[in-house]
Amino acid sequence: MKNEWFQKKIKELSSLQGYQKPEKQSEALKLDSNENFVINKQFQRDLIDGAKKISDVREYPLGRIEKLIEALSKNLKVSPSMIGVGNGSDQILDLLLVNFCSKKTRILTSDPTFGFFEERCKLYSIPTIKIPFSKDMTLDLENFLSKSKNADLLYLDSPNNPTGFQFPKKDLEKLIKNFDGPVIIDEAYVEFGDYSVLNMVKSQSNLIVVRTFSKEFGLAGLRLGYFVANKAIADVFTRIIQYPYPLNTIAIEAGILALQKSKIMSDAATLIKKERKRIIENLRKTNAFEVFDSKANFVLFDAKGAERRIYTALVEQGISIRKLGKIGKHQGCLRVTVGTKEMNSKFLLAIRDLLQ
Ligand SMILES: Cc1ncc(COP(=O)(O)O)c(C=O)c1O
């Protein structure tokens, strides 16, 4: 039966869990996906209108990806030959895995790590070596250094989703320099963190720094991601792996326009960091949760057995956060995205009422 192998493959794939998306709740205050609502709706309307004006979607976007890369190059101050783009950074991670890794590539990462990346490794049967977070949701550098000898590739999201942890800069630099193999540092949340390792790309030929427009720019729906790496990696990616027209015209043009507005982004990031501090302090004041520090646009907390009740009660009030459950030694973790001041106040007020 020639079809048998195919049926077997379908069965094998359907047994995988797949990426767990949050439940869509209409009209809910959306604090479940680490999007950026501080960037206001008018800003994205203007971008799309601007993109529409200069686009003709009857044509393939010939030469426009190059323009986006040029704009990124100016913004990041790295050569365009070191940049690649993708349909969201998800797609970049996926393409790196599928083209560079096999069932024999052992990937060193943290536990937990970015869920999509982990699920993709499972999909391609790529083995992972996972270093767990400690009780206070930090990572141990020495543990990573010792396990790195057994690994072929290192993947870390810095800051980490879902914990919000970021290694001290010196530690991450040491890890990258010591790792004998490719290193992917996923900087999806870097604008909310303490530092970036982007500049290391110039001296570290094994380093790939992946970034996105979804968080800093508040453009998750456009699906725009990019990476910066050594020229040989960027060249093979753009010329051989990712072609001819992976991004749509509107996303490309809106991305180019967004890069001209970086002041709006940095103001939004400053506000988010301030609001993050307010959320952490207020959640801690309740004495009902263990609340972890965060360098990202979300806050993780252990609801100490009350996670179901908190989650459901918030949903009933039209507030959607993320229920994560067990992370390391913590049984009942919840993650809330830092939204606008008003959104955060509604969330904190609802929590206060719930605990009364
Ligand atoms: C660590 C990390 N990397 C990448 C992504 C995906 O970004 P994109 O929207 O560019 O696919 C996310 C999204 O939540 C993330 O948490």
The ligand as an SDF file (V2000), in Angstrom:
LIG
                    3D

 16 16  0  0  0  0  0  0  0  0999 V2000
   10.2130   34.6590   22.4580 C   0  0  0  0  0  0  0  0  0  0  0  0
    9.3570   34.8920   21.2710 C   0  0  0  0  0  0  0  0  0  0  0  0
    9.8970   34.8240   20.0560 N   0  0  0  0  0  0  0  0  0  0  0  0
    9.1710   35.0310   18.9510 C   0  0  0  0  0  0  0  0  0  0  0  0
    7.8250   35.3120   19.0340 C   0  0  0  0  0  0  0  0  0  0  0  0
    7.0170   35.4160   17.7750 C   0  0  0  0  0  0  0  0  0  0  0  0
    7.0920   36.6290   17.1970 O   0  0  0  0  0  0  0  0  0  0  0  0
    6.4370   36.8960   15.7800 P   0  0  0  0  0  0  0  0  0  0  0  0
    5.1540   37.5610   16.0200 O   0  0  0  0  0  0  0  0  0  0  0  0
    7.4450   37.7850   15.0970 O   0  0  0  0  0  0  0  0  0  0  0  0
    6.3000   35.5960   15.0570 O   0  0  0  0  0  0  0  0  0  0  0  0
    7.2000   35.4080   20.2660 C   0  0  0  0  0  0  0  0  0  0  0  0
    5.7610   35.6940   20.3490 C   0  0  0  0  0  0  0  0  0  0  0  0
    5.1130   35.6700   21.3270 O   0  0  0  0  0  0  0  0  0  0  0  0
    7.9830   35.1720   21.4130 C   0  0  0  0  0  0  0  0  0  0  0  0
    7.4320   35.1830   22.6340 O   0  0  0  0  0  0  0  0  0  0  0  0
  1  2  1  0
  2  3  1  0
  2 15  2  0
  3  4  2  0
  4  5  1  0
  5  6  1  0
  5 12  2  0
  6  7  1  0
  7  8  1  0
  8  9  2  0
  8 10  1  0
  8 11  1  0
 12 13  1  0
 12 15  1  0
 13 14  2  0
 15 16  1  0
M  END
$$$$
